[in-house]
Each structure stands twice: as C-alpha cells, then as structure tokens.
C-alpha cells in the first residue's frame, strides 16, 4: 500500500503538466490533494506497521540480467520517515499557496521531489534507491533556480554539483559492492548479509558514507546547505532541510553502515589521534554541531541563521549514528524526524511569513519593522519553533537530542561534553535571531530613518496558520508521546538487517 | 576447387543490395520526377523512401537469417551481427526522418544517396572478419560522410568542416592501413581469427600495428587526442549529417573496433589494471579513454555553442565507452551496444531539436535556447529528457547505460583493476552535469526576449523527436527490452 505514496505524487506531477497554463489555483488544489493523499497512505501504512517487521510492498524483477528488482519495503524507520515526508509535503504546499508565477511547473517539480523522497525511503533494492536518490537532484535544482532568491543560480548549481558528486561516490561504492559480492543482486538484505573483506570495507565505507553525508550536511562538506537553503523558495528550503537532508542521513544508516559495518572497526593504528573512521566521522559531526551554531550566531541574514542551524542539527544525526548503540542510533532517527518538522517550520517563518512580506531578511532592516506587533503570529510561531529546536522538554527536539547525548556519553564522553557546548550555543543563536528580527524595534527605532517602509504588511493567511499549526502539533506530539515512533524504530534497529552492525563495534 | 558460394554471398549481402536499390530509386525519383518541386518537399519524399528502404532491409535481415561466412570471412552472418545491423538501420531511419523539411542543399537525391551508401558501409563493416573488407567498408562510410558534412554548399564553415574532416580522416585512414599492413606482415593473414591464432607475443612490429590501428579507430570514434575534427564537424555540418556522424558511424565503429581488438588481437591485450600495467592494447585504450573523459568534459564546460558542447560531450561519452572495450566480456559488449544505441537515439533527437532552434532563431548558441519552455513547451520537455539522459540521471537510458557499462567492466575477469578508470569516469560524469544543466537552465529558467514568437515546428519532426525522447525514457525504465534481446543474440 505504501507504494501509492510514490505513485500519487508522481502521477499528480504528470497531471499538473497537462493542466491549462494559467490556472494557479487548480495547480495548488491538485498539489494539496496529492500531498494529503500521500500523507493518508503514509499514515495508514505507519499505523499498520508492526514492531520489528519488514513489510514488503512490491517485489518484481526489473532488470533480471543484473539481478535488479523493483523492491519496495518498509520497516519502522522507513515508515516513520515516510510519515514525516507526508507531513512536510502538506505543509510545503500550504506554505506555497502564494506562488503565482509558473505555479503549475512549481508544484510539478515539488511533487516529483516528494515522490522521489518517498521512493528513497521505501526502496529495498539499492539500484532503485539510487535511482530515486538521483531523481531528487533535478527538481531541487529547478525549484531553486526558477523560484529562488539571493544568488539563486549559484546556490542551485552548487547544490546540484555537491549532490551529484555525493551520489557519484555512492555509485562507485555500490558498483564495487555489487561486483565484489558477486551475488547477482543489489537487494539490501542480500548485500547486508554478505560478508565483504575488511580491507574492502575500509575504503568502501568512508566512500559511501561521505557520499551520503554530503547531502546530510556533514562538516566540511556542508557549504552547499546554507547557500542552497537561502536561495531556495520557502517550500523548497522546507523540503531541502526537512526531508532531502534526511535522505543523506538515511543513506548513511541504511546503506553505508549496514553494508560495510567493518569499515567502522579500528584501523589498528592511530593517525592524528584517530583510530577508526568512526572516530573521524564523530569528530566531524561534533565540529559541525559547534561550528554551525557558532556561525549561526553571527549572521546578519535571518535565513542564514536557520541554514547554519540545520548544519548544526544535522551534526547531531551523524553523531548519533556513530555512537553505534541503540540509544544513540534511535536518537539519530528521532532527530531526523524532529529536525524535519522544526527546520520546515523555521524556514517557513523566515521565508514565507517574514521575507515574502517584508522583502528583506537583514536583521538591521527587520528590526525597525516591529514585526512582533505587525505579524504576531509569526513571532509566536518562531518562538515556539525556536524553543523546540533548542531542545526544550515537551518538544520533539528534546527527546531526540537527549537520546543522542546519552548514546554519545556511552561511546565518547569527551565528545558528549563538547556537544553540550553546541546545545548552549543553540540557545544563543535562536534567542539572538528572535530578538533581532521581532523585538528589536523599540531599542533601535530611534537610530533608523523613519518612514522607510510604507507598504502595509499583509496579515498571516489561513494556509500559513494551518501549516504552522500542523508542524507545531506534530513536534509536540513526538515530544510528549515519542513512544508511538520508538515503538517501531527500536525494533527495526534490532532486526536482522542491522545484525552485521554488531560486528562493527555495536554496544 | 570448391564451388564458389556466390549464392550465399548474395544472400548475405541481401540487405546491402536493398540499400543500393533504394539509393538508386531515391536519386532517380528526385532527379526525374521531383526536380521542379520545392526543396522541402523533395527532402520529405527522399527521406520517406530512405526510411522505407532501411525498413525493408531490416525485414530482409530478420526474415532470412544466415549464419556462417563466405570467402573465408569476407562477409559473415551471425545473430550478433544481425542485431548490430538492425540497430544501425534503426538509427539511420531516425536520421532520415529528422531531415524532412530540410533545405540546406539542392542536391537532395545525392545527399540521400550518400547517406545510404554510408549506411551500407556501416553494414558491411560490422559483418566481416577480414581486415581488407574492414578497411574498404570504413572508407565507404568515411568518404560518404566527408561529402555529407560539406553538403551545405552555401556555408563556408560547412566546407571548412568537411575539408578538415576529410584531411584528418585521410590521415587516420593512412595510419589504419599502415597498421593493418603491419598486422598482415606479422601474421601473414588478413582474417581476424587467423591473426589471433598466429599472434602469441607482443613483438615491436605488433606494438606499432596496435598503436596505428588505435589511431585509426580513435579518430573514427572521436577519442581524445584524435578528436580535432569533431567540434568543427558537429558545429557546421547540416543537422542530419551531423546526427548521422554522431550516431550510426559511432555504432559501427565501436562494434568493429571491439571485434578487432578481441577477435584478432586478443592474445596481446596486455593489462590496464592499476599497478599491474602490461604491454598490449589495453593500456593504449585506457589512455585514450582517460584522455577523452577528462578533455571532453572539461572542454565542454566553457562552450557557448550547443553543437560544440555536444561534440565535446560526445568525446567524453566515447571515453566511457572505451572502458567497456578493455573488459571484453560478452556482458561488456552488450553494455557497449546498449550504451552506443541509446546514446545514438538521444543524439539524433538533440540534433533534430538543435536544427529547429537554428531555423527559428538562426543560431545554436546557448542564448538561442532562452525561454524555450515558453516558445516550444513540447520541445523543451524533450530537451530536458535528452540532456538529463546524457548527464546520466535516472530513470533515463543514459543512466542505466553508464551503470551497466561500469558494472560489466568491473565484473570482467581481473576487472577490479579497472576501478581507477571507472572512478575517473563517474567523477567526470559528475562534472558533466554542470554543462548539461547550463543548456537546460537556458531553456527553463532564462526568459526569452520580449515579444519572441513561438517556434514554428513541423509536426512530423516534432513527432519524431517525441518518439526519440519517449524511447530514451522507455529504455531507461525498462532496460530489459534491449538487454534480453542482446543476450539472446550472444
């Protein structure tokens, strides 16, 4: 049944191309209907998911010559992420309600992107996974370069090239794994069950891991993320930060770590204090957390703050994966979901609620606008989203980061302490952005030339309120009752697919 | 003396004979009946007859399968050869169909005569195991192409391109002939299997022969550093001629090059595995492949003419295909055929599209694609499919072709040593996305000038382009359609 998430999205994308050219409203309605349809299917699939079970959705031969199958399946992790995608898709359409220019193409690209994201999360054949993973690149590029802002062509091309380089690395790893295994299959189960020689895993693991991690914004390969997010239109940055970056993290977990677990084993020697790839990547993750938060602290552009905060939050996911214990890895998956919701919300506030009305994202110009009085809803939403992303209890961010920290504490106590610094910095940049964007009016009002903005700022529309409500509610839901996700995520991590991980130092 | 098998020869040459007859009919019709009609109409008729002739030739091939050879392998029939011939004829049909409504020359009949003769050259080229026949067919193919490239007599640049193509081609033919003569000298035979059985070690003579042969074929497939003719020819030749050079000629050359290397020179392959290089032709091909990938992709980055961009991209693609050449397993041959065939379909489609843009805007520069999505939405979507397929984005055929090719190369015995070439190829194809996206960005993002009218597109050309785009998508989504056929034939 879950396969329909893909078909509905892709089918609606094709349908949009057939619509008459000038009807933006019809395009929106079709897109919203498709997004809701996808969400409903995802929700039903999620509810039907039994703990520890991997449900095969479709399995038919595709290219028998190479043993490639069209194999869609879902375990708890897939089902949860598909559900996340459904939520982000609906809110993305709602926040794009103001798109008038080439609306039809916008939503067609949007739904193509969504459909491929569903595809990646559901693919159980690595070739199929890679196909969906690469399709994602193209709509991303066009969404940014046609409907974006601020250096959009540069940002879009940088993002496309980074993604493509990442997937090229993954492709090399996959082809090598296929050939070395010689099993005449690219099925995840078969390859994860195959024992690859350790010297092979030692180079294949970092290759594939980094290939995916580029898209997950791992420091120092993150530079596409801030520029890409800033250039992207609101819905695209929501998708980018909300689900596309998760594809990278998901690939790290689902492909790199399950196929090449021995790649994380100690090298047997120390180089600059690093004893294994696991050390290397966890250090990079922590650098990303602290670096992203620090840089976010000094930005002048509102959207760059959120862009760098994504780098910081994605660092948590990589760190969680590298802890290699149940708590940490579960936390990483929870963080994927939590950050998917919260990044979407933050970008929506900045891109749609603020930028689309004020046409600026400079703190110095936003300050005098008294946005807390003009659009209080945006201010309140940002405060809630900010609190959630800082990791206040009751929101999804808390439970996820808590689990990652606990896991990291077991695995690398030193790093856990450093990560704590990153969390404190997180409070600082959110507070600073909030103050400068919404509440700086009175203190700086005197120094600004008055009367610069005559244009009345339109009030927040219903679709925006609705979408913000959905995201906040989801985040609280995960924060208050995480069990409904943990119920399926934790057994999935104990399933046979991840069994090989236990050889790589699982604790 | 054994009875000379003339009847068998006739049977084997059946498709070629049909092409000859078609050529004569086309010329006669054009000169006798349609002389006074408009050039566009004459093109349409000639193209239709050419396509018809090729279709009949395909039927002739499929309905009268004859295996075995005559005169010691001068002309050979086998399922594999017939497959390649069908592929060649299919792409020729596409080339003919995109040339309807052209107007680049008054000598319509002659142009199609040359096209059919070139096709005939390609057909015999793949159906022989004799060095001499290979050379003669290659010359028939090449000489026709030189004239086709310069068919637009009003254009100085076409004449220049034709001349350049001819001079470089003539020189490379000399190299090839020299290489063949050395092979004959070393082994005493012109038959590929006999050469293979008498070659044991790599003598200096054979080494020189290998280099000479590689130069000759490297020129035909436009591999760097023997690519200098390609950008000029791609840019200036009439679109159908350029499409033919980029597609049919490639299919035939790659196939016969593969056969020559493995059927005749197999014993002196050497090794191109990283760290274990062994003298032979493998390292030569590996160098050609690496040069082509790097030079083609990097030079394409700075092109402003779409046709020149295509030429450099073709050089890059030749580089990828050469990787399969080294592997030399049946799978890699199937991968090579899949690659070159789907690539040929895509290229023909792109040239047809570029020709339409040129006719409406008057140039093939990147800026003439501005706002294509508004001026010709259907063509813009086709362009989207073609270019993303060349870039290797799934689910288009270009992606699967690359995947299959690299997998087959690595999976060959000792193929893991080729990993360096595969890594280089994949890295370089990541670079290629940049310039393909440049074209697509023009078409989809940059707006056209104010008041630019919609394109006038002949419905038939549009339909052909649509079919080619559909095939690009179809073979990507269901690669087994072709693969199972190839496997069946091997």
Interface residues (C-beta under 8 A of the other chain):
Chain A: X17 X62 X63 X64 X65 X66 X127 X130 X131 X134 X135 X137 X138 X141 X142 X145 X146 X153 X157 X160 X161 X164 X165 X168 X171 X172 X175 X176 X178 X179 X180 X182
Chain B: X334 X381 X388 X393 X394 X395 X399 X400 X403 X404 X406 X407 X410 X411 X415 X416 X419 X422 X423 X426 X427 X429 X430 X433 X434 X437 X441 X444 X445 X479 X480 X483 X484 X487
